[in-house]
Each structure stands twice: as structure tokens, then as C-alpha cells.
Amino acid sequence: MAGFGNSSRRYPRSRGRTGSRSGPDSATLGIIGAICAVAGLFVLGIVLGPVAVVCGWLAMGRRWNSGSVPALIAVVLGAIVTVLSLIMLFGAASSGYGVF
């Protein structure tokens, strides 16, 4: 009685066979993160720095040994941009003439 829905063969592009294809791939996330990190050096570093870190981290698959260079650049440069923008923000809010 193989013809009544009890067959062992599934649709070839079912979820269990190919995985989820709904989100962006890791190369795209790494490049987006690197672009956000470089743009964060010039404008909106307090926003684009954490975005670059998150995109880079997701591109690396939430582990450090992925080997993706743009993802690693995004994480490191995004962290640097975030720290620098926080220093600039707190330096401008202090009772001096700037950071130094």
C-alpha cells in the first residue's frame, strides 16, 4: 500500500533535507558587517559599531573558528568603533573641552 501517502520518498526540497534558506548567508552578513564597521568610523559609530559586531558574529556562526575574514574584520572593527564612539560621547559630555 505504498500509494496512499506512506511512501518513504519526500519532496526533494523539503526543510529536513536542505535546511533553512530564508535568511542571508554568512558571506553576505560578513560583508554587511564590515561595511557598517567602516562607515561607523565616520558617522553614527554608536549605532553602526554594535550592528557590525552582531552581523560579524552571526556571519561567523556564533563561533570564533569560522575562517571568514570579513566577519572577523566586522567584529573587531565594530568593537573598536563602539569603544571609540563611547569615549567621544562621554568626553563631550564632561565638563572639559573635549576628549582630552
C-alpha positions in Angstrom: 0.0 0.0 0.0 2.7 2.4 -0.9 0.3 4.7 -2.9 -1.7 6.0 0.0 0.7 8.6 1.5 3.0 6.2 3.3 5.9 6.5 0.9 9.4 6.9 2.2 10.4 9.5 -0.5 9.8 13.1 0.3 9.8 16.2 -1.7 13.5 16.9 -2.5 13.5 20.5 -1.3 11.8 19.9 2.0 13.1 21.6 5.2 14.7 18.5 6.6 16.8 17.9 3.5 18.3 21.3 2.6 17.9 23.3 5.7 16.5 26.8 6.1 17.0 29.1 3.1 15.1 32.0 4.5 17.9 34.1 5.9 21.0 35.7 4.4 24.1 33.6 4.1 27.2 34.1 6.2 29.3 35.8 3.4 26.6 38.5 3.0 26.4 39.1 6.7 30.2 39.4 7.0 30.4 41.9 4.2 27.4 43.9 5.6 29.1 43.9 9.0 32.5 45.1 7.5 30.7 47.9 5.6 28.9 49.0 8.8 32.1 49.0 10.7 34.0 51.1 8.2 31.1 53.5 7.9 30.8 53.7 11.7 34.3 55.2 11.8 32.9 58.3 10.1 29.2 58.6 11.0 26.9 57.1 13.7 29.6 54.9 15.3 27.4 54.4 18.4 24.8 52.7 16.2 26.8 51.1 13.4 29.5 49.6 15.7 27.2 47.2 17.5 25.4 46.4 14.2 28.8 45.4 12.8 29.6 43.3 15.8 26.3 41.5 15.6 26.5 40.9 11.8 30.0 39.7 12.1 29.2 37.3 15.0 26.2 35.9 13.1 28.3 35.5 10.0 30.9 33.5 11.9 28.1 31.2 13.0 28.5 32.2 16.7 31.9 30.6 17.0 35.4 32.0 16.6 37.0 29.5 14.3 35.0 30.0 11.2 37.8 31.4 9.0 35.7 34.2 7.5 37.9 37.3 7.1 35.1 39.9 6.6 33.2 38.6 9.6 36.3 38.8 11.8 37.0 42.3 10.5 33.4 43.3 11.2 33.6 42.0 14.8 37.0 43.6 15.7 36.5 46.9 13.9 32.9 47.1 15.2 34.1 46.7 18.7 36.8 49.4 18.2 34.3 51.8 16.7 31.9 51.2 19.6 34.5 51.9 22.2 35.8 55.0 20.4 32.3 56.4 20.0 31.6 55.8 23.6 34.8 57.6 24.6 33.9 60.5 22.3 30.4 60.6 23.7 31.5 60.6 27.4 34.3 63.1 26.6 31.9 65.5 25.0 29.5 65.2 28.0 32.2 66.0 30.5 33.0 69.5 31.8 36.0 70.0 29.6 36.7 71.0 26.1 36.5 67.5 24.6 38.1 64.2 24.9 41.5 65.4 26.1 
